[in-house]
Amino acid sequence: MLTPDQMIEKLKAARALVDEVCQGTDIPQIQSTVQQADMNLHWALWNLGDVEALRHDMPPE
Amino acid sequence: MVAPITHHTPAAAGAKYWNAYTETMPREQLDALHLKKLQLLVDYVWHHSAYYRRAMETAKVTPEQIKSLDDFKKRIPVTDKQDFLQLQAERPPYGDTLTLPDEMIHHHAETSGTTGTPLGIPWTLYDTERYGESWTYGFWAHGIRPTDSFYFAFNWGNFAGFWSCYWAARRFGAKVVSGGGANSEQHVQQILRMKPTVLISTPTFAVRLAQVARDMGEDMTQSSIKFTYHAGEPGPFALPAMKKQIDEAWGADSGELLGIAEIEAFAPGCPNRDGVHANEMNVFTWSMDPDTGDEVPEGEIGENIITSYTNSAQPLLNYRSHDLVRRLKSCSCGRTWDKLDGVVLGRTDFMVTVRGTNVYQTAVENILGETPGVSPYYELVLDHIDGNDRMTVRYEPEPSVDAGSYDALSKQVQETIHKALHVRLEMEPLAPNSLPRYDLKTKRITDNRPKELRRALDR
């Protein structure tokens, strides 16, 4: 099983990938979908104690 | 053969906790996380909420001054529902409490309005996900799994409480069967037809539904329901007698969650079934003496003060719940999250002192529930007579009790209360079926005391 730190590392990498698609698409359906994916990735990080911002769509402190 | 599609891998499916990492996190680590989240939150409201900026400037505090949990408790103003109601009344729908543009609001909900005008509650999509998550900790600990199916025995109005349970079932991945628009008999019929395994309702409505089923000739202990889960009023983890009644009526394990509509479903049930735990991923809570505003130590009764990290549209910081709780810092269930032993013991606004003795609502309710011959239908009436608070218990004896025995039954209950609580309460037996039945929150307390004679903070 992955350790919490390993999970955090992979989740952050996933957010970076998702952000690339979000910024790089002009298809509203895809943008909405990956925004929700990012929301859930932020939530997973929050629940592993990795807290950088209150919401996924806010910049980290 | 292709592997079957399932909710969880075998390793996750066998887990004891929904999230063992955070539910058993050491206190020091939890507190460090709280401080970080609170600092983010204070900074957020300072920059995005006209209401909080005003309140903090009046209290002469800035975000940079919050360097410890104590700083937060002592320096950030305590807030109350009344403040928000007033702002919403002055400038509907939300006053100047919003921190996000209205276009970001996904769901408008409201408080139940049991005690007056309902408070409007704006949620973003993310908030609804996080609110729902709080229930899921309790479901998992109770043995409920995403393979279960949920029956919602209530009508879908604006009340936030059970919408949040729907968000939870969606988050959990379980099947939902809605009881919206159905009356009690139709609820029973739908349960028998659709065979859900989890009943979601207020605790008193679960008792009532089982009675309605009996009147229809159905025995719900033989139904598909394996679990019942409750919120909205004191339930099975607050009232052992209620636990026994529901478990026996449904042949199922009852569970309980403590939530506050405008905050969230912040305290899922303890697996020991004798209290709830604050979900410390979503909220920061502490106990306050309602008269002095000072923090109350562990194990003593105080008012639960709650800050939510998850209402990002209308944040609530150091929010008065008016619930009196006994906070414990450890629990044999293994969770490190604060335990509220016995859930809510009473309300600051309904606590009465009769001949020098504090009387808590749940203490009286427990005795009523455990006395044979007393039905689950009763109310507590508070008066102030000749300079003293007085509590009268108006109750319906079970229909099987002969009217000629009412006086003896009243005397028996009165003596039991006197022995346990050292106070003598007035008893008033009523004819069966004379008190109203509710399918949402049951109104248990009628407070006839003049406002100026209630506790100063609750006027």
Interface residues (C-beta under 8 A of the other chain):
Chain A: M1 P4 Q36 M39 N40 W43 W46 N47 L48 G49 V51 A53 L54 R55 H56 M58 E61
Chain B: A11 N19 Y21 T22 M25 Q29 L33 K36 K37 L40 L41 D43 Y44 T124 L125 Y126 E129 R130 E133 M281 Y309 S312
